Amino acid sequence: MADSSPADAQQQAAPPISQVEFVFMAALLMASNAMAIDIMLPAMADIGAAFSLATENDRQLVIIAYMLGFGVSQLFYGPLTDRFGRRRVLFVSLGCYVVTSIACAVSQSFEWLIIARIAQGTAAGGSRVIAVSVARDLYSGRRMAKVMSLVMIVFMVAPIAAPSIGQLLLFFTDWKGIFWALVLFGAVMFVWVLLRLPETLPPEKRRSLNPPSILRNYWEVLTTREAAGYMAASGMLFASLMSYISSSEQLYHGVYETGVMFPLWFAGAAAAMSVSNIINSRLVERFGMRRMSHGALLMFVAANGVHALFAIQGDVPFELFYGLVLVSFFAMGFQGPNYNAIAMEPLGHIAGSGAALIGFASSFVAASIGGLIARQFDGTTAPIFVGNFAVAFIALLIILWTERWKLFRSGAPG
């Protein structure tokens, strides 16, 4: 089993930061993104009222604008972190995250809030790219898949807890107070990285920063079958997630009238994903990334297909709606970390560029497609879950192409 090179093995023998601390640090760095999205959900109606928005669907721009900035920025963070190292670029990212969170808090118009949200997402892109790049610096293959599953377990605390934190903050302050909470979160992460994260990219492995080199790196990612295929499938997978998140406040408040219980229902779905992350971290080294993720993909397609069939026939009872959401999220938890690890496996020598392009696919592409699906919301669940089934089926076709039309390939690395 060719899970790592000798150089990778030497790196893994003496990592400069303990696995436990890295897992928590990487999870919280990635959570800066989840916090900036999910903590806002209970305040969406308040933001709409504060700026007298024309339609409810316009509120989704607070989420979509952030994700568009987040996605595009990763294309630039990848080459920067491969050239200048992980720490320095991460300091810039976290510092800008704090500044742009302040800009969101003091916005006086919806247009300026959207601009500030794009800038906030742009700042947060570095945290995601560098967390994955450092993981690839230290680990590879199934070991990386296991570590990333552990990261996802801790990370999933953010979408589970964030809406409840946002709801709690609204009891004491207005929607602007939520952005001040993000300012505090970003400042804490800046100090932690400053004190504890060493540089994991040695000078001899850094790559030049020039357009031809950057384009060559990205072209290598795009022409590496595993990397390109699993990157594209991740984009489809997270498009369904973004459509659900962007419309979740409308689904739970407008369609099912859950009221202040919305954060708890939202947290339950995130908890289902966390459970599958835990199972994946325990079993992936035994069964392999492909077996785990391919089985989950089939489950994901089936759950969204059933949901779409019921939705186009009329009102979906809440019990059925929520049960299928739980199944979908449970299946998603087996796919994200494994897709990421399979895609990154052949890209160890350009980990920053690889993480950047994969992050672009799983955020900008996901936000664009997921946002388009969410914008079709018409007061029923049908547009969301018909759209989600479509992208799930496309993801299946992409994985089949990547694996040469054969799932569960036991002879493949991982």
C-alpha positions in Angstrom: 0.0 0.0 0.0 1.7 3.2 -1.2 0.2 5.6 1.3 3.3 7.8 1.8 6.8 8.5 0.4 10.0 8.0 2.5 10.2 11.8 2.9 6.6 11.9 4.1 7.4 9.1 6.6 10.4 11.0 7.9 8.2 14.1 8.4 5.6 12.1 10.2 8.2 10.5 12.6 8.7 13.7 14.4 6.0 16.3 13.8 6.7 19.7 15.3 3.3 19.9 16.9 1.5 17.1 18.7 -1.3 15.4 16.8 -3.8 16.3 19.5 -3.0 20.0 19.6 -2.9 20.1 15.8 -6.3 18.5 15.5 -7.8 21.1 17.8 -6.0 24.0 16.2 -6.8 23.0 12.6 -10.4 22.4 13.5 -10.8 25.8 15.0 -8.9 27.5 12.1 -11.4 25.8 9.8 -14.2 26.7 12.2 -13.5 30.4 11.6 -15.4 29.8 8.4 -18.2 27.8 9.8 -18.7 30.2 12.7 -18.9 33.1 10.3 -21.7 31.3 8.5 -23.7 29.4 11.0 -23.7 31.9 13.9 -25.5 34.3 11.5 -28.5 32.0 10.8 -30.7 33.0 13.7 -30.1 36.7 12.9 -31.1 36.5 9.2 -34.6 37.8 9.7 -33.3 40.6 11.9 -30.8 41.6 9.2 -33.5 41.6 6.6 -35.7 43.8 8.8 -32.8 46.2 9.7 -32.1 46.9 6.0 -35.8 46.6 4.7 -34.9 43.9 2.1 -37.3 43.5 -0.8 -37.6 39.7 -0.6 -36.7 37.0 2.0 -34.3 35.3 -0.5 -32.1 38.4 -0.5 -31.1 37.5 3.0 -29.3 34.5 1.6 -26.7 36.9 0.1 -25.2 37.3 3.6 -24.1 33.7 3.4 -23.5 33.4 -0.3 -21.3 36.6 -0.6 -19.1 35.3 2.2 -18.6 31.9 0.5 -17.8 33.5 -2.8 -15.0 35.6 -1.2 -13.9 32.5 0.7 -13.7 30.4 -2.4 -11.8 32.8 -4.8 -9.3 33.8 -2.2 -8.0 30.2 -1.8 -6.6 30.3 -5.3 -4.2 33.1 -4.1 -3.5 31.7 -0.6 -2.2 28.4 -2.0 0.7 29.8 -4.0 1.5 32.4 -1.2 1.7 29.7 1.4 3.9 27.5 -0.8 6.2 30.4 -1.4 6.4 32.2 2.0 5.5 29.3 4.4 2.5 28.6 6.5 2.9 30.9 9.5 3.3 34.3 7.9 0.4 33.9 5.5 -1.8 32.6 8.3 -1.0 35.7 10.4 -2.2 37.9 7.5 -5.3 35.8 7.1 -6.3 35.9 10.7 -5.5 39.6 11.1 -7.7 40.5 8.1 -10.4 38.3 9.5 -10.5 40.4 12.6 -10.5 43.7 10.7 -13.3 42.6 8.3 -15.4 41.3 11.1 -15.3 44.8 12.6 -16.3 46.2 9.2 -19.3 43.9 9.2 -20.3 45.0 12.7 -20.2 48.7 11.7 -21.9 48.5 8.3 -24.6 51.1 7.7 -26.2 49.6 4.6 -26.9 46.2 3.2 -24.6 46.9 0.3 -21.7 47.6 2.6 -22.5 44.6 4.7 -22.3 42.4 1.6 -19.0 44.0 0.6 -17.6 43.4 4.1 -18.8 39.8 4.0 -17.0 39.2 0.8 -13.9 40.7 2.4 -14.4 38.6 5.5 -14.7 35.4 3.4 -11.6 36.4 1.5 -9.7 36.7 4.8 -11.0 33.4 6.1 -9.8 31.5 3.0 -6.2 31.4 4.3 -7.2 29.5 7.5 -8.8 26.7 5.5 -5.9 26.4 3.0 -3.2 26.5 5.6 -4.9 24.0 7.9 -5.1 21.5 5.1 -1.6 22.3 3.9 -0.1 21.8 7.3 -2.0 18.5 7.6 -0.4 17.4 4.3 3.1 18.6 5.5 2.8 16.3 8.6 0.7 13.4 7.4 -0.3 11.5 4.2 -2.6 8.8 2.9 -4.9 7.0 5.3 -3.1 8.7 8.2 -4.1 12.1 6.8 -7.6 10.8 6.2 -7.8 9.8 9.9 -6.3 13.0 11.1 -8.7 15.0 8.9 -11.6 13.0 10.3 -10.5 13.9 13.8 -10.3 17.5 12.7 -13.8 17.3 11.4 -15.1 15.8 14.6 -13.8 18.8 16.6 -14.7 21.2 13.7 -18.3 20.0 13.7 -18.8 21.5 17.2 -18.9 24.8 15.3 -22.0 24.2 13.1 -23.6 22.4 16.0 -23.0 25.1 18.6 -22.9 28.3 16.4 -26.6 28.8 15.7 -27.3 28.4 19.4 -24.5 30.8 20.3 -26.0 33.3 17.7 -29.5 32.8 19.2 -28.1 33.3 22.7 -26.3 36.5 21.7 -29.5 37.9 20.2 -31.1 37.7 23.7 -28.5 40.3 24.9 -27.6 42.3 21.8 -28.6 42.9 18.2 -27.2 41.2 15.1 -24.1 43.4 15.1 -23.1 41.8 18.4 -22.6 38.5 16.5 -19.9 40.1 14.4 -18.1 41.4 17.5 -18.1 37.8 18.8 -16.3 36.9 15.6 -13.7 39.6 16.2 -13.0 38.0 19.6 -12.7 34.5 18.1 -10.3 35.7 15.4 -8.1 37.5 17.9 -7.9 34.4 20.1 -6.8 32.2 17.1 -4.2 34.8 16.1 -2.6 34.6 19.6 -2.7 30.8 19.7 -1.1 30.4 16.3 1.5 33.0 17.2 2.5 31.0 20.4 2.1 27.4 19.3 2.2 26.7 15.5 5.7 26.3 14.1 6.6 26.6 10.4 6.0 23.2 8.8 7.2 24.0 5.3 11.1 24.0 5.2 12.8 26.6 3.0 14.1 24.0 0.6 10.6 22.9 -0.3 9.2 26.4 -1.0 8.3 27.2 -4.6 8.8 30.3 -6.6 6.0 32.9 -6.8 5.5 33.7 -10.4 2.5 33.3 -12.8 4.0 30.5 -14.9 4.9 28.5 -11.8 1.4 29.1 -10.3 -0.3 28.1 -13.5 1.9 25.0 -13.8 0.9 23.9 -10.2 -2.8 24.4 -10.9 -2.5 22.7 -14.2 -0.9 19.7 -12.5 -3.8 19.5 -10.1 -6.3 19.7 -12.9 -4.6 17.1 -15.0 -4.1 14.6 -12.1 -7.2 12.4 -12.5 -7.7 11.6 -8.8 -7.2 15.2 -7.7 -9.4 16.7 -10.3 -12.2 14.1 -10.0 -12.5 14.2 -6.2 -12.1 18.0 -6.2 -15.1 18.3 -8.6 -17.1 15.8 -6.6 -16.4 17.8 -3.5 -17.8 20.9 -5.2 -21.0 19.1 -5.9 -21.2 17.6 -2.4 -20.8 21.0 -0.8 -23.2 22.6 -3.2 -25.9 20.6 -1.6 -24.7 21.6 1.8 -24.6 25.3 0.8 -28.2 25.2 -0.6 -29.4 23.7 2.6 -27.5 26.2 4.9 -28.5 29.2 2.8 -32.2 28.3 2.9 -32.2 26.7 6.4 -33.7 29.7 8.2 -36.5 29.8 5.6 -37.1 26.1 5.7 -37.2 25.8 9.5 -39.0 29.1 10.2 -41.1 29.5 7.1 -42.1 26.0 6.1 -42.0 24.2 9.4 -42.4 27.1 11.9 -39.9 25.7 14.4 -39.3 29.1 16.0 -36.5 29.4 18.6 -36.0 25.6 18.3 -34.4 26.2 14.9 -30.8 26.1 16.3 -31.5 22.7 17.9 -32.8 21.1 14.8 -30.0 22.6 12.8 -27.5 21.3 15.4 -29.0 17.8 15.2 -28.2 17.5 11.5 -24.6 18.7 12.1 -24.4 16.2 14.9 -25.3 13.4 12.4 -22.3 14.4 10.3 -20.1 14.5 13.4 -21.1 10.9 14.3 -20.1 9.7 10.8 -16.8 11.6 11.1 -16.1 9.7 14.3 -16.9 6.4 12.7 -14.8 7.2 9.7 -11.8 8.1 11.9 -12.1 4.7 13.5 -12.6 2.6 10.4 -10.8 4.4 7.5 -7.4 2.9 8.1 -8.9 -0.6 8.1 -11.3 -0.4 5.2 -9.8 2.4 3.1 -11.0 5.8 1.9 -12.7 4.6 -1.2 -14.9 1.9 0.4 -16.0 4.3 3.1 -16.7 7.3 0.8 -18.2 5.4 -2.2 -20.7 3.6 0.0 -21.7 6.9 1.6 -22.0 8.5 -1.8 -24.6 5.9 -2.8 -26.5 6.5 0.4 -26.3 10.3 -0.2 -27.7 10.0 -3.7 -30.5 7.7 -2.5 -31.6 9.9 0.4 -31.8 13.0 -1.8 -33.6 11.1 -4.5 -36.3 10.0 -2.1 -36.5 13.5 -0.7 -36.9 15.0 -4.2 -39.7 12.4 -5.1 -41.7 13.3 -2.0 -41.1 17.0 -2.3 -42.4 17.3 -5.9 -45.6 15.6 -4.9 -46.5 18.1 -2.2 -45.9 19.0 1.4 -43.3 16.8 3.1 -44.1 15.9 6.8 -41.5 17.3 9.1 -40.6 13.9 10.5 -39.8 12.6 6.9 -38.1 15.9 6.0 -35.8 15.8 9.0 -35.1 12.1 8.9 -33.9 12.4 5.3 -31.8 15.4 6.2 -30.1 13.3 9.0 -29.4 10.5 6.6 -27.9 13.0 4.1 -25.7 14.6 6.7 -24.6 11.3 8.1 -23.5 10.2 4.5 -21.8 13.5 3.9 -19.5 13.0 6.9 -17.9 9.9 5.3 -17.2 11.8 2.1 -15.6 15.2 2.9 -12.5 14.1 4.7 -11.9 11.1 2.4 -12.4 13.0 -0.8 -10.0 15.6 0.5 -7.3 13.0 1.4 -7.6 11.1 -1.9 -7.3 14.3 -3.9 -4.3 15.5 -1.9 -2.5 12.2 -1.9 -0.6 12.8 -5.2 -0.1 16.5 -4.4 2.4 16.4 -1.5 5.0 18.4 -3.4 2.4 21.2 -4.2 0.2 20.9 -1.1 -0.6 24.6 -0.8 -1.7 24.8 -4.5 -3.6 21.6 -4.2 -5.4 22.6 -1.0 -6.2 26.0 -2.6 -7.8 24.6 -5.8 -9.7 21.9 -3.8 -10.9 24.6 -1.4 -12.0 26.7 -4.4 -14.0 23.9 -5.7 -15.6 23.0 -2.4 -16.5 26.7 -1.6 -16.7 29.0 -4.6 -18.2 26.4 -6.9 -20.3 25.1 -4.1 -21.6 28.6 -3.2 -22.3 29.4 -6.8 -24.3 26.3 -7.5 -25.7 25.9 -4.0 -26.7 29.6 -3.9 -28.5 29.2 -7.3 -30.4 26.3 -5.9 -31.3 28.2 -2.7 -32.5 31.2 -4.6 -35.2 29.0 -6.1 -36.9 28.7 -2.7 -40.6 29.2 -3.2 -42.0 28.4 0.2 -41.8 24.6 -0.2 -38.9 22.1 0.1 -39.1 21.0 -3.6 -36.6 23.4 -5.2 -34.0 22.7 -2.6 -34.1 18.9 -2.6 -34.7 18.4 -6.3 -31.5 20.6 -6.8 -29.7 18.6 -4.2 -30.5 15.3 -5.8 -29.2 16.7 -9.1 -25.8 17.7 -7.7 -25.6 14.4 -5.8 -26.1 12.4 -9.0 -23.6 14.5 -10.8 -21.1 13.8 -8.0 -21.7 10.1 -8.5 -21.0 10.4 -12.2 -17.8 12.3 -11.5 -16.6 9.7 -9.1 -17.4 6.9 -11.5 -15.4 8.7 -14.2 -12.5 9.2 -11.8 -12.4 5.6 -10.8 -12.8 4.4 -14.4 -16.4 3.4 -13.9 -15.7 1.0 -11.0 -16.5 1.9 -7.4 -14.8 0.4 -4.3 -11.5 -0.3 -6.1 -9.6 -2.3 -3.5 -6.3 -2.2 -5.4 -6.1 1.5 -5.5 -4.0 3.4 -2.9 -6.2 4.4 0.0 
